[in-house]
């Protein structure tokens, strides 16, 4: 796990990452991936129904 590791704190202290990254959290990333996977499942179901009715 990179976030919270010694390497992460080291990068934050020496400011090697010039991007504001305080708003990025693992929870938001997990939520985005979960939403993406759910949408993908819906689209796959829809595609299957479209081909069956074609």
mmCIF entry with sequence, helices, sheets and N, C-alpha, C, O atoms, coordinates in Angstrom:
data_MODEL
# 
_entry.id   MODEL 
# 
_entity.id                         1 
_entity.type                       polymer 
_entity.pdbx_number_of_molecules   1 
# 
_entity_poly.entity_id                      1 
_entity_poly.type                           'polypeptide(L)' 
_entity_poly.nstd_linkage                   no 
_entity_poly.nstd_monomer                   no 
_entity_poly.pdbx_seq_one_letter_code       
;(UNK)(UNK)(UNK)(UNK)(UNK)(UNK)(UNK)(UNK)(UNK)(UNK)(UNK)(UNK)(UNK)(UNK)(UNK)(UNK)
(UNK)(UNK)(UNK)(UNK)(UNK)(UNK)(UNK)(UNK)(UNK)(UNK)(UNK)(UNK)(UNK)(UNK)(UNK)(UNK)
(UNK)(UNK)(UNK)(UNK)(UNK)(UNK)(UNK)(UNK)(UNK)(UNK)(UNK)(UNK)(UNK)(UNK)(UNK)(UNK)
(UNK)(UNK)(UNK)(UNK)(UNK)(UNK)
;
_entity_poly.pdbx_seq_one_letter_code_can   XXXXXXXXXXXXXXXXXXXXXXXXXXXXXXXXXXXXXXXXXXXXXXXXXXXXXX 
_entity_poly.pdbx_strand_id                 A 
# 
loop_
_entity_poly_seq.entity_id 
_entity_poly_seq.num 
_entity_poly_seq.mon_id 
_entity_poly_seq.hetero 
1 1  UNK n 
1 2  UNK n 
1 3  UNK n 
1 4  UNK n 
1 5  UNK n 
1 6  UNK n 
1 7  UNK n 
1 8  UNK n 
1 9  UNK n 
1 10 UNK n 
1 11 UNK n 
1 12 UNK n 
1 13 UNK n 
1 14 UNK n 
1 15 UNK n 
1 16 UNK n 
1 17 UNK n 
1 18 UNK n 
1 19 UNK n 
1 20 UNK n 
1 21 UNK n 
1 22 UNK n 
1 23 UNK n 
1 24 UNK n 
1 25 UNK n 
1 26 UNK n 
1 27 UNK n 
1 28 UNK n 
1 29 UNK n 
1 30 UNK n 
1 31 UNK n 
1 32 UNK n 
1 33 UNK n 
1 34 UNK n 
1 35 UNK n 
1 36 UNK n 
1 37 UNK n 
1 38 UNK n 
1 39 UNK n 
1 40 UNK n 
1 41 UNK n 
1 42 UNK n 
1 43 UNK n 
1 44 UNK n 
1 45 UNK n 
1 46 UNK n 
1 47 UNK n 
1 48 UNK n 
1 49 UNK n 
1 50 UNK n 
1 51 UNK n 
1 52 UNK n 
1 53 UNK n 
1 54 UNK n 
# 
_struct_asym.id          A 
_struct_asym.entity_id   1 
# 
loop_
_struct_conf.conf_type_id 
_struct_conf.id 
_struct_conf.pdbx_PDB_helix_id 
_struct_conf.beg_label_comp_id 
_struct_conf.beg_label_asym_id 
_struct_conf.beg_label_seq_id 
_struct_conf.pdbx_beg_PDB_ins_code 
_struct_conf.end_label_comp_id 
_struct_conf.end_label_asym_id 
_struct_conf.end_label_seq_id 
_struct_conf.pdbx_end_PDB_ins_code 
_struct_conf.beg_auth_comp_id 
_struct_conf.beg_auth_asym_id 
_struct_conf.beg_auth_seq_id 
_struct_conf.end_auth_comp_id 
_struct_conf.end_auth_asym_id 
_struct_conf.end_auth_seq_id 
_struct_conf.pdbx_PDB_helix_class 
_struct_conf.details 
_struct_conf.pdbx_PDB_helix_length 
HELX_P HELX_P1 AA1 UNK A 6  ? UNK A 14 ? UNK A 6  UNK A 14 1 ? 9  
HELX_P HELX_P2 AA2 UNK A 26 ? UNK A 52 ? UNK A 26 UNK A 52 1 ? 27 
# 
_struct_conf_type.id          HELX_P 
_struct_conf_type.criteria    ? 
_struct_conf_type.reference   ? 
# 
loop_
_atom_site.group_PDB 
_atom_site.id 
_atom_site.type_symbol 
_atom_site.label_atom_id 
_atom_site.label_alt_id 
_atom_site.label_comp_id 
_atom_site.label_asym_id 
_atom_site.label_entity_id 
_atom_site.label_seq_id 
_atom_site.pdbx_PDB_ins_code 
_atom_site.Cartn_x 
_atom_site.Cartn_y 
_atom_site.Cartn_z 
_atom_site.occupancy 
_atom_site.B_iso_or_equiv 
_atom_site.pdbx_formal_charge 
_atom_site.auth_seq_id 
_atom_site.auth_comp_id 
_atom_site.auth_asym_id 
_atom_site.auth_atom_id 
_atom_site.pdbx_PDB_model_num 
ATOM 1   N N  . UNK A 1 1  ? 0.842   -1.174  0.000   1.00 0.00 ? 1  UNK A N  1 
ATOM 2   C CA . UNK A 1 1  ? 0.000   0.000   0.000   1.00 0.00 ? 1  UNK A CA 1 
ATOM 3   C C  . UNK A 1 1  ? 0.891   1.242   0.000   1.00 0.00 ? 1  UNK A C  1 
ATOM 4   O O  . UNK A 1 1  ? 1.628   1.484   0.956   1.00 0.00 ? 1  UNK A O  1 
ATOM 5   N N  . UNK A 1 2  ? 0.821   2.007   -1.050  1.00 0.00 ? 2  UNK A N  1 
ATOM 6   C CA . UNK A 1 2  ? 1.692   3.175   -1.202  1.00 0.00 ? 2  UNK A CA 1 
ATOM 7   C C  . UNK A 1 2  ? 1.299   4.311   -0.275  1.00 0.00 ? 2  UNK A C  1 
ATOM 8   O O  . UNK A 1 2  ? 2.156   4.906   0.379   1.00 0.00 ? 2  UNK A O  1 
ATOM 9   N N  . UNK A 1 3  ? -0.009  4.620   -0.214  1.00 0.00 ? 3  UNK A N  1 
ATOM 10  C CA . UNK A 1 3  ? -0.457  5.738   0.612   1.00 0.00 ? 3  UNK A CA 1 
ATOM 11  C C  . UNK A 1 3  ? -0.226  5.425   2.081   1.00 0.00 ? 3  UNK A C  1 
ATOM 12  O O  . UNK A 1 3  ? -0.664  4.388   2.580   1.00 0.00 ? 3  UNK A O  1 
ATOM 13  N N  . UNK A 1 4  ? 0.457   6.315   2.762   1.00 0.00 ? 4  UNK A N  1 
ATOM 14  C CA . UNK A 1 4  ? 0.760   6.116   4.170   1.00 0.00 ? 4  UNK A CA 1 
ATOM 15  C C  . UNK A 1 4  ? 2.073   5.390   4.402   1.00 0.00 ? 4  UNK A C  1 
ATOM 16  O O  . UNK A 1 4  ? 2.503   5.237   5.545   1.00 0.00 ? 4  UNK A O  1 
ATOM 17  N N  . UNK A 1 5  ? 2.713   4.942   3.332   1.00 0.00 ? 5  UNK A N  1 
ATOM 18  C CA . UNK A 1 5  ? 3.988   4.247   3.479   1.00 0.00 ? 5  UNK A CA 1 
ATOM 19  C C  . UNK A 1 5  ? 5.112   5.257   3.704   1.00 0.00 ? 5  UNK A C  1 
ATOM 20  O O  . UNK A 1 5  ? 4.932   6.460   3.520   1.00 0.00 ? 5  UNK A O  1 
ATOM 21  N N  . UNK A 1 6  ? 6.255   4.750   4.100   1.00 0.00 ? 6  UNK A N  1 
ATOM 22  C CA . UNK A 1 6  ? 7.411   5.626   4.323   1.00 0.00 ? 6  UNK A CA 1 
ATOM 23  C C  . UNK A 1 6  ? 7.789   6.361   3.040   1.00 0.00 ? 6  UNK A C  1 
ATOM 24  O O  . UNK A 1 6  ? 8.156   7.535   3.081   1.00 0.00 ? 6  UNK A O  1 
ATOM 25  N N  . UNK A 1 7  ? 7.701   5.679   1.912   1.00 0.00 ? 7  UNK A N  1 
ATOM 26  C CA . UNK A 1 7  ? 8.050   6.292   0.626   1.00 0.00 ? 7  UNK A CA 1 
ATOM 27  C C  . UNK A 1 7  ? 7.103   7.449   0.313   1.00 0.00 ? 7  UNK A C  1 
ATOM 28  O O  . UNK A 1 7  ? 7.536   8.488   -0.185  1.00 0.00 ? 7  UNK A O  1 
ATOM 29  N N  . UNK A 1 8  ? 5.814   7.274   0.602   1.00 0.00 ? 8  UNK A N  1 
ATOM 30  C CA . UNK A 1 8  ? 4.834   8.330   0.353   1.00 0.00 ? 8  UNK A CA 1 
ATOM 31  C C  . UNK A 1 8  ? 5.167   9.562   1.186   1.00 0.00 ? 8  UNK A C  1 
ATOM 32  O O  . UNK A 1 8  ? 5.166   10.681  0.674   1.00 0.00 ? 8  UNK A O  1 
ATOM 33  N N  . UNK A 1 9  ? 5.455   9.353   2.482   1.00 0.00 ? 9  UNK A N  1 
ATOM 34  C CA . UNK A 1 9  ? 5.800   10.481  3.342   1.00 0.00 ? 9  UNK A CA 1 
ATOM 35  C C  . UNK A 1 9  ? 7.093   11.142  2.881   1.00 0.00 ? 9  UNK A C  1 
ATOM 36  O O  . UNK A 1 9  ? 7.237   12.362  2.954   1.00 0.00 ? 9  UNK A O  1 
ATOM 37  N N  . UNK A 1 10 ? 8.031   10.328  2.406   1.00 0.00 ? 10 UNK A N  1 
ATOM 38  C CA . UNK A 1 10 ? 9.292   10.877  1.899   1.00 0.00 ? 10 UNK A CA 1 
ATOM 39  C C  . UNK A 1 10 ? 9.035   11.785  0.694   1.00 0.00 ? 10 UNK A C  1 
ATOM 40  O O  . UNK A 1 10 ? 9.575   12.889  0.622   1.00 0.00 ? 10 UNK A O  1 
ATOM 41  N N  . UNK A 1 11 ? 8.218   11.326  -0.243  1.00 0.00 ? 11 UNK A N  1 
ATOM 42  C CA . UNK A 1 11 ? 7.890   12.147  -1.413  1.00 0.00 ? 11 UNK A CA 1 
ATOM 43  C C  . UNK A 1 11 ? 7.165   13.425  -1.020  1.00 0.00 ? 11 UNK A C  1 
ATOM 44  O O  . UNK A 1 11 ? 7.415   14.485  -1.593  1.00 0.00 ? 11 UNK A O  1 
ATOM 45  N N  . UNK A 1 12 ? 6.278   13.329  -0.054  1.00 0.00 ? 12 UNK A N  1 
ATOM 46  C CA . UNK A 1 12 ? 5.524   14.507  0.362   1.00 0.00 ? 12 UNK A CA 1 
ATOM 47  C C  . UNK A 1 12 ? 6.431   15.528  1.058   1.00 0.00 ? 12 UNK A C  1 
ATOM 48  O O  . UNK A 1 12 ? 6.236   16.735  0.909   1.00 0.00 ? 12 UNK A O  1 
ATOM 49  N N  . UNK A 1 13 ? 7.411   15.050  1.809   1.00 0.00 ? 13 UNK A N  1 
ATOM 50  C CA . UNK A 1 13 ? 8.319   15.952  2.517   1.00 0.00 ? 13 UNK A CA 1 
ATOM 51  C C  . UNK A 1 13 ? 9.240   16.691  1.555   1.00 0.00 ? 13 UNK A C  1 
ATOM 52  O O  . UNK A 1 13 ? 9.505   17.878  1.747   1.00 0.00 ? 13 UNK A O  1 
ATOM 53  N N  . UNK A 1 14 ? 9.730   16.010  0.527   1.00 0.00 ? 14 UNK A N  1 
ATOM 54  C CA . UNK A 1 14 ? 10.655  16.670  -0.398  1.00 0.00 ? 14 UNK A CA 1 
ATOM 55  C C  . UNK A 1 14 ? 9.930   17.272  -1.593  1.00 0.00 ? 14 UNK A C  1 
ATOM 56  O O  . UNK A 1 14 ? 10.555  17.853  -2.480  1.00 0.00 ? 14 UNK A O  1 
ATOM 57  N N  . UNK A 1 15 ? 8.612   17.128  -1.610  1.00 0.00 ? 15 UNK A N  1 
ATOM 58  C CA . UNK A 1 15 ? 7.759   17.712  -2.641  1.00 0.00 ? 15 UNK A CA 1 
ATOM 59  C C  . UNK A 1 15 ? 8.178   17.323  -4.057  1.00 0.00 ? 15 UNK A C  1 
ATOM 60  O O  . UNK A 1 15 ? 8.259   18.168  -4.948  1.00 0.00 ? 15 UNK A O  1 
ATOM 61  N N  . UNK A 1 16 ? 8.442   16.039  -4.249  1.00 0.00 ? 16 UNK A N  1 
ATOM 62  C CA . UNK A 1 16 ? 8.737   15.554  -5.598  1.00 0.00 ? 16 UNK A CA 1 
ATOM 63  C C  . UNK A 1 16 ? 7.482   15.543  -6.454  1.00 0.00 ? 16 UNK A C  1 
ATOM 64  O O  . UNK A 1 16 ? 7.554   15.582  -7.682  1.00 0.00 ? 16 UNK A O  1 
ATOM 65  N N  . UNK A 1 17 ? 6.346   15.490  -5.803  1.00 0.00 ? 17 UNK A N  1 
ATOM 66  C CA . UNK A 1 17 ? 5.083   15.463  -6.527  1.00 0.00 ? 17 UNK A CA 1 
ATOM 67  C C  . UNK A 1 17 ? 4.495   16.870  -6.459  1.00 0.00 ? 17 UNK A C  1 
ATOM 68  O O  . UNK A 1 17 ? 3.922   17.244  -5.436  1.00 0.00 ? 17 UNK A O  1 
ATOM 69  N N  . UNK A 1 18 ? 4.627   17.667  -7.543  1.00 0.00 ? 18 UNK A N  1 
ATOM 70  C CA . UNK A 1 18 ? 4.180   19.060  -7.500  1.00 0.00 ? 18 UNK A CA 1 
ATOM 71  C C  . UNK A 1 18 ? 2.671   19.233  -7.688  1.00 0.00 ? 18 UNK A C  1 
ATOM 72  O O  . UNK A 1 18 ? 2.209   20.326  -8.014  1.00 0.00 ? 18 UNK A O  1 
ATOM 73  N N  . UNK A 1 19 ? 1.919   18.184  -7.489  1.00 0.00 ? 19 UNK A N  1 
ATOM 74  C CA . UNK A 1 19 ? 0.478   18.226  -7.688  1.00 0.00 ? 19 UNK A CA 1 
ATOM 75  C C  . UNK A 1 19 ? -0.203  18.158  -6.326  1.00 0.00 ? 19 UNK A C  1 
ATOM 76  O O  . UNK A 1 19 ? 0.205   17.388  -5.456  1.00 0.00 ? 19 UNK A O  1 
ATOM 77  N N  . UNK A 1 20 ? -1.239  18.966  -6.150  1.00 0.00 ? 20 UNK A N  1 
ATOM 78  C CA . UNK A 1 20 ? -2.005  18.876  -4.919  1.00 0.00 ? 20 UNK A CA 1 
ATOM 79  C C  . UNK A 1 20 ? -2.709  17.534  -4.915  1.00 0.00 ? 20 UNK A C  1 
ATOM 80  O O  . UNK A 1 20 ? -3.578  17.282  -5.749  1.00 0.00 ? 20 UNK A O  1 
ATOM 81  N N  . UNK A 1 21 ? -2.344  16.683  -3.992  1.00 0.00 ? 21 UNK A N  1 
ATOM 82  C CA . UNK A 1 21 ? -2.925  15.341  -3.988  1.00 0.00 ? 21 UNK A CA 1 
ATOM 83  C C  . UNK A 1 21 ? -3.664  15.046  -2.694  1.00 0.00 ? 21 UNK A C  1 
ATOM 84  O O  . UNK A 1 21 ? -3.972  13.889  -2.407  1.00 0.00 ? 21 UNK A O  1 
ATOM 85  N N  . UNK A 1 22 ? -3.949  16.063  -1.919  1.00 0.00 ? 22 UNK A N  1 
ATOM 86  C CA . UNK A 1 22 ? -4.669  15.854  -0.678  1.00 0.00 ? 22 UNK A CA 1 
ATOM 87  C C  . UNK A 1 22 ? -6.105  15.431  -0.883  1.00 0.00 ? 22 UNK A C  1 
ATOM 88  O O  . UNK A 1 22 ? -6.704  14.836  0.012   1.00 0.00 ? 22 UNK A O  1 
ATOM 89  N N  . UNK A 1 23 ? -6.674  15.726  -2.048  1.00 0.00 ? 23 UNK A N  1 
ATOM 90  C CA . UNK A 1 23 ? -8.070  15.365  -2.302  1.00 0.00 ? 23 UNK A CA 1 
ATOM 91  C C  . UNK A 1 23 ? -8.212  13.943  -2.810  1.00 0.00 ? 23 UNK A C  1 
ATOM 92  O O  . UNK A 1 23 ? -9.323  13.415  -2.865  1.00 0.00 ? 23 UNK A O  1 
ATOM 93  N N  . UNK A 1 24 ? -7.118  13.321  -3.177  1.00 0.00 ? 24 UNK A N  1 
ATOM 94  C CA . UNK A 1 24 ? -7.171  11.955  -3.685  1.00 0.00 ? 24 UNK A CA 1 
ATOM 95  C C  . UNK A 1 24 ? -7.090  10.981  -2.518  1.00 0.00 ? 24 UNK A C  1 
ATOM 96  O O  . UNK A 1 24 ? -6.146  11.027  -1.730  1.00 0.00 ? 24 UNK A O  1 
ATOM 97  N N  . UNK A 1 25 ? -8.050  10.126  -2.412  1.00 0.00 ? 25 UNK A N  1 
ATOM 98  C CA . UNK A 1 25 ? -8.032  9.121   -1.363  1.00 0.00 ? 25 UNK A CA 1 
ATOM 99  C C  . UNK A 1 25 ? -8.299  7.766   -1.986  1.00 0.00 ? 25 UNK A C  1 
ATOM 100 O O  . UNK A 1 25 ? -8.818  7.661   -3.097  1.00 0.00 ? 25 UNK A O  1 
ATOM 101 N N  . UNK A 1 26 ? -7.939  6.747   -1.258  1.00 0.00 ? 26 UNK A N  1 
ATOM 102 C CA . UNK A 1 26 ? -8.188  5.400   -1.748  1.00 0.00 ? 26 UNK A CA 1 
ATOM 103 C C  . UNK A 1 26 ? -9.686  5.128   -1.823  1.00 0.00 ? 26 UNK A C  1 
ATOM 104 O O  . UNK A 1 26 ? -10.133 4.387   -2.698  1.00 0.00 ? 26 UNK A O  1 
ATOM 105 N N  . UNK A 1 27 ? -10.468 5.717   -0.920  1.00 0.00 ? 27 UNK A N  1 
ATOM 106 C CA . UNK A 1 27 ? -11.913 5.495   -0.930  1.00 0.00 ? 27 UNK A CA 1 
ATOM 107 C C  . UNK A 1 27 ? -12.542 6.028   -2.207  1.00 0.00 ? 27 UNK A C  1 
ATOM 108 O O  . UNK A 1 27 ? -13.391 5.365   -2.803  1.00 0.00 ? 27 UNK A O  1 
ATOM 109 N N  . UNK A 1 28 ? -12.136 7.213   -2.631  1.00 0.00 ? 28 UNK A N  1 
ATOM 110 C CA . UNK A 1 28 ? -12.695 7.779   -3.856  1.00 0.00 ? 28 UNK A CA 1 
ATOM 111 C C  . UNK A 1 28 ? -12.315 6.935   -5.064  1.00 0.00 ? 28 UNK A C  1 
ATOM 112 O O  . UNK A 1 28 ? -13.131 6.722   -5.959  1.00 0.00 ? 28 UNK A O  1 
ATOM 113 N N  . UNK A 1 29 ? -11.092 6.462   -5.088  1.00 0.00 ? 29 UNK A N  1 
ATOM 114 C CA . UNK A 1 29 ? -10.651 5.605   -6.187  1.00 0.00 ? 29 UNK A CA 1 
ATOM 115 C C  . UNK A 1 29 ? -11.439 4.295   -6.189  1.00 0.00 ? 29 UNK A C  1 
ATOM 116 O O  . UNK A 1 29 ? -11.877 3.830   -7.241  1.00 0.00 ? 29 UNK A O  1 
ATOM 117 N N  . UNK A 1 30 ? -11.617 3.708   -5.015  1.00 0.00 ? 30 UNK A N  1 
ATOM 118 C CA . UNK A 1 30 ? -12.390 2.468   -4.910  1.00 0.00 ? 30 UNK A CA 1 
ATOM 119 C C  . UNK A 1 30 ? -13.825 2.686   -5.380  1.00 0.00 ? 30 UNK A C  1 
ATOM 120 O O  . UNK A 1 30 ? -14.376 1.861   -6.110  1.00 0.00 ? 30 UNK A O  1 
ATOM 121 N N  . UNK A 1 31 ? -14.429 3.802   -4.959  1.00 0.00 ? 31 UNK A N  1 
ATOM 122 C CA . UNK A 1 31 ? -15.804 4.111   -5.373  1.00 0.00 ? 31 UNK A CA 1 
ATOM 123 C C  . UNK A 1 31 ? -15.898 4.273   -6.888  1.00 0.00 ? 31 UNK A C  1 
ATOM 124 O O  . UNK A 1 31 ? -16.847 3.797   -7.510  1.00 0.00 ? 31 UNK A O  1 
ATOM 125 N N  . UNK A 1 32 ? -14.908 4.949   -7.478  1.00 0.00 ? 32 UNK A N  1 
ATOM 126 C CA . UNK A 1 32 ? -14.920 5.151   -8.923  1.00 0.00 ? 32 UNK A CA 1 
ATOM 127 C C  . UNK A 1 32 ? -14.803 3.811   -9.659  1.00 0.00 ? 32 UNK A C  1 
ATOM 128 O O  . UNK A 1 32 ? -15.516 3.571   -10.634 1.00 0.00 ? 32 UNK A O  1 
ATOM 129 N N  . UNK A 1 33 ? -13.911 2.951   -9.194  1.00 0.00 ? 33 UNK A N  1 
ATOM 130 C CA . UNK A 1 33 ? -13.734 1.642   -9.830  1.00 0.00 ? 33 UNK A CA 1 
ATOM 131 C C  . UNK A 1 33 ? -14.997 0.802   -9.667  1.00 0.00 ? 33 UNK A C  1 
ATOM 132 O O  . UNK A 1 33 ? -15.405 0.103   -10.596 1.00 0.00 ? 33 UNK A O  1 
ATOM 133 N N  . UNK A 1 34 ? -15.615 0.868   -8.491  1.00 0.00 ? 34 UNK A N  1 
ATOM 134 C CA . UNK A 1 34 ? -16.860 0.124   -8.257  1.00 0.00 ? 34 UNK A CA 1 
ATOM 135 C C  . UNK A 1 34 ? -17.968 0.614   -9.177  1.00 0.00 ? 34 UNK A C  1 
ATOM 136 O O  . UNK A 1 34 ? -18.696 -0.187  -9.764  1.00 0.00 ? 34 UNK A O  1 
ATOM 137 N N  . UNK A 1 35 ? -18.095 1.938   -9.303  1.00 0.00 ? 35 UNK A N  1 
ATOM 138 C CA . UNK A 1 35 ? -19.109 2.500   -10.199 1.00 0.00 ? 35 UNK A CA 1 
ATOM 139 C C  . UNK A 1 35 ? -18.848 2.085   -11.641 1.00 0.00 ? 35 UNK A C  1 
ATOM 140 O O  . UNK A 1 35 ? -19.777 1.761   -12.381 1.00 0.00 ? 35 UNK A O  1 
ATOM 141 N N  . UNK A 1 36 ? -17.581 2.096   -12.035 1.00 0.00 ? 36 UNK A N  1 
ATOM 142 C CA . UNK A 1 36 ? -17.203 1.702   -13.394 1.00 0.00 ? 36 UNK A CA 1 
ATOM 143 C C  . UNK A 1 36 ? -17.578 0.245   -13.647 1.00 0.00 ? 36 UNK A C  1 
ATOM 144 O O  . UNK A 1 36 ? -18.134 -0.087  -14.693 1.00 0.00 ? 36 UNK A O  1 
ATOM 145 N N  . UNK A 1 37 ? -17.271 -0.616  -12.688 1.00 0.00 ? 37 UNK A N  1 
ATOM 146 C CA . UNK A 1 37 ? -17.585 -2.038  -12.847 1.00 0.00 ? 37 UNK A CA 1 
ATOM 147 C C  . UNK A 1 37 ? -19.089 -2.270  -12.903 1.00 0.00 ? 37 UNK A C  1 
ATOM 148 O O  . UNK A 1 37 ? -19.563 -3.106  -13.673 1.00 0.00 ? 37 UNK A O  1 
ATOM 149 N N  . UNK A 1 38 ? -19.840 -1.531  -12.088 1.00 0.00 ? 38 UNK A N  1 
ATOM 150 C CA . UNK A 1 38 ? -21.299 -1.663  -12.113 1.00 0.00 ? 38 UNK A CA 1 
ATOM 151 C C  . UNK A 1 38 ? -21.855 -1.221  -13.465 1.00 0.00 ? 38 UNK A C  1 
ATOM 152 O O  . UNK A 1 38 ? -22.720 -1.888  -14.033 1.00 0.00 ? 38 UNK A O  1 
ATOM 153 N N  . UNK A 1 39 ? -21.360 -0.100  -13.976 1.00 0.00 ? 39 UNK A N  1 
ATOM 154 C CA . UNK A 1 39 ? -21.800 0.387   -15.283 1.00 0.00 ? 39 UNK A CA 1 
ATOM 155 C C  . UNK A 1 39 ? -21.437 -0.606  -16.378 1.00 0.00 ? 39 UNK A C  1 
ATOM 156 O O  . UNK A 1 39 ? -22.233 -0.851  -17.284 1.00 0.00 ? 39 UNK A O  1 
ATOM 157 N N  . UNK A 1 40 ? -20.255 -1.172  -16.301 1.00 0.00 ? 40 UNK A N  1 
ATOM 158 C CA . UNK A 1 40 ? -19.834 -2.165  -17.286 1.00 0.00 ? 40 UNK A CA 1 
ATOM 159 C C  . UNK A 1 40 ? -20.777 -3.366  -17.287 1.00 0.00 ? 40 UNK A C  1 
ATOM 160 O O  . UNK A 1 40 ? -21.135 -3.876  -18.348 1.00 0.00 ? 40 UNK A O  1 
ATOM 161 N N  . UNK A 1 41 ? -21.178 -3.818  -16.098 1.00 0.00 ? 41 UNK A N  1 
ATOM 162 C CA . UNK A 1 41 ? -22.118 -4.930  -16.003 1.00 0.00 ? 41 UNK A CA 1 
ATOM 163 C C  . UNK A 1 41 ? -23.456 -4.597  -16.634 1.00 0.00 ? 41 UNK A C  1 
ATOM 164 O O  . UNK A 1 41 ? -24.037 -5.423  -17.337 1.00 0.00 ? 41 UNK A O  1 
ATOM 165 N N  . UNK A 1 42 ? -23.950 -3.388  -16.386 1.00 0.00 ? 42 UNK A N  1 
ATOM 166 C CA . UNK A 1 42 ? -25.224 -2.952  -16.971 1.00 0.00 ? 42 UNK A CA 1 
ATOM 167 C C  . UNK A 1 42 ? -25.115 -2.915  -18.492 1.00 0.00 ? 42 UNK A C  1 
ATOM 168 O O  . UNK A 1 42 ? -26.021 -3.366  -19.193 1.00 0.00 ? 42 UNK A O  1 
ATOM 169 N N  . UNK A 1 43 ? -24.017 -2.383  -18.996 1.00 0.00 ? 43 UNK A N  1 
ATOM 170 C CA . UNK A 1 43 ? -23.838 -2.297  -20.444 1.00 0.00 ? 43 UNK A CA 1 
ATOM 171 C C  . UNK A 1 43 ? -23.712 -3.675  -21.086 1.00 0.00 ? 43 UNK A C  1 
ATOM 172 O O  . UNK A 1 43 ? -24.217 -3.895  -22.187 1.00 0.00 ? 43 UNK A O  1 
ATOM 173 N N  . UNK A 1 44 ? -23.047 -4.598  -20.408 1.00 0.00 ? 44 UNK A N  1 
ATOM 174 C CA . UNK A 1 44 ? -22.941 -5.962  -20.940 1.00 0.00 ? 44 UNK A CA 1 
ATOM 175 C C  . UNK A 1 44 ? -24.305 -6.638  -20.986 1.00 0.00 ? 44 UNK A C  1 
ATOM 176 O O  . UNK A 1 44 ? -24.624 -7.328  -21.954 1.00 0.00 ? 44 UNK A O  1 
ATOM 177 N N  . UNK A 1 45 ? -25.114 -6.443  -19.943 1.00 0.00 ? 45 UNK A N  1 
ATOM 178 C CA . UNK A 1 45 ? -26.475 -6.995  -19.953 1.00 0.00 ? 45 UNK A CA 1 
ATOM 179 C C  . UNK A 1 45 ? -27.292 -6.395  -21.087 1.00 0.00 ? 45 UNK A C  1 
ATOM 180 O O  . UNK A 1 45 ? -28.007 -7.111  -21.789 1.00 0.00 ? 45 UNK A O  1 
ATOM 181 N N  . UNK A 1 46 ? -27.189 -5.101  -21.264 1.00 0.00 ? 46 UNK A N  1 
ATOM 182 C CA . UNK A 1 46 ? -27.931 -4.425  -22.328 1.00 0.00 ? 46 UNK A CA 1 
ATOM 183 C C  . UNK A 1 46 ? -27.488 -4.923  -23.702 1.00 0.00 ? 46 UNK A C  1 
ATOM 184 O O  . UNK A 1 46 ? -28.319 -5.146  -24.582 1.00 0.00 ? 46 UNK A O  1 
ATOM 185 N N  . UNK A 1 47 ? -26.192 -5.096  -23.881 1.00 0.00 ? 47 UNK A N  1 
ATOM 186 C CA . UNK A 1 47 ? -25.666 -5.593  -25.151 1.00 0.00 ? 47 UNK A CA 1 
ATOM 187 C C  . UNK A 1 47 ? -26.208 -6.986  -25.450 1.00 0.00 ? 47 UNK A C  1 
ATOM 188 O O  . UNK A 1 47 ? -26.594 -7.285  -26.580 1.00 0.00 ? 47 UNK A O  1 
ATOM 189 N N  . UNK A 1 48 ? -26.233 -7.827  -24.429 1.00 0.00 ? 48 UNK A N  1 
ATOM 190 C CA . UNK A 1 48 ? -26.756 -9.183  -24.603 1.00 0.00 ? 48 UNK A CA 1 
ATOM 191 C C  . UNK A 1 48 ? -28.223 -9.150  -25.022 1.00 0.00 ? 48 UNK A C  1 
ATOM 192 O O  . UNK A 1 48 ? -28.624 -9.881  -25.926 1.00 0.00 ? 48 UNK A O  1 
ATOM 193 N N  . UNK A 1 49 ? -29.017 -8.315  -24.378 1.00 0.00 ? 49 UNK A N  1 
ATOM 194 C CA . UNK A 1 49 ? -30.440 -8.199  -24.722 1.00 0.00 ? 49 UNK A CA 1 
ATOM 195 C C  . UNK A 1 49 ? -30.620 -7.662  -26.137 1.00 0.00 ? 49 UNK A C  1 
ATOM 196 O O  . UNK A 1 49 ? -31.520 -8.096  -26.855 1.00 0.00 ? 49 UNK A O  1 
ATOM 197 N N  . UNK A 1 50 ? -29.775 -6.726  -26.539 1.00 0.00 ? 50 UNK A N  1 
ATOM 198 C CA . UNK A 1 50 ? -29.876 -6.151  -27.883 1.00 0.00 ? 50 UNK A CA 1 
ATOM 199 C C  . UNK A 1 50 ? -29.604 -7.211  -28.943 1.00 0.00 ? 50 UNK A C  1 
ATOM 200 O O  . UNK A 1 50 ? -30.306 -7.274  -29.952 1.00 0.00 ? 50 UNK A O  1 
ATOM 201 N N  . UNK A 1 51 ? -28.588 -8.046  -28.721 1.00 0.00 ? 51 UNK A N  1 
ATOM 202 C CA . UNK A 1 51 ? -28.265 -9.082  -29.704 1.00 0.00 ? 51 UNK A CA 1 
ATOM 203 C C  . UNK A 1 51 ? -29.323 -10.172 -29.754 1.00 0.00 ? 51 UNK A C  1 
ATOM 204 O O  . UNK A 1 51 ? -29.585 -10.731 -30.819 1.00 0.00 ? 51 UNK A O  1 
ATOM 205 N N  . UNK A 1 52 ? -29.936 -10.482 -28.611 1.00 0.00 ? 52 UNK A N  1 
ATOM 206 C CA . UNK A 1 52 ? -30.990 -11.501 -28.594 1.00 0.00 ? 52 UNK A CA 1 
ATOM 207 C C  . UNK A 1 52 ? -32.216 -11.033 -29.367 1.00 0.00 ? 52 UNK A C  1 
ATOM 208 O O  . UNK A 1 52 ? -32.908 -11.842 -29.985 1.00 0.00 ? 52 UNK A O  1 
ATOM 209 N N  . UNK A 1 53 ? -32.484 -9.741  -29.335 1.00 0.00 ? 53 UNK A N  1 
ATOM 210 C CA . UNK A 1 53 ? -33.669 -9.196  -29.997 1.00 0.00 ? 53 UNK A CA 1 
ATOM 211 C C  . UNK A 1 53 ? -33.387 -8.707  -31.410 1.00 0.00 ? 53 UNK A C  1 
ATOM 212 O O  . UNK A 1 53 ? -34.287 -8.173  -32.059 1.00 0.00 ? 53 UNK A O  1 
ATOM 213 N N  . UNK A 1 54 ? -32.187 -8.870  -31.897 1.00 0.00 ? 54 UNK A N  1 
ATOM 214 C CA . UNK A 1 54 ? -31.824 -8.359  -33.220 1.00 0.00 ? 54 UNK A CA 1 
ATOM 215 C C  . UNK A 1 54 ? -32.232 -9.274  -34.308 1.00 0.00 ? 54 UNK A C  1 
ATOM 216 O O  . UNK A 1 54 ? -31.997 -8.983  -35.481 1.00 0.00 ? 54 UNK A O  1 
# 
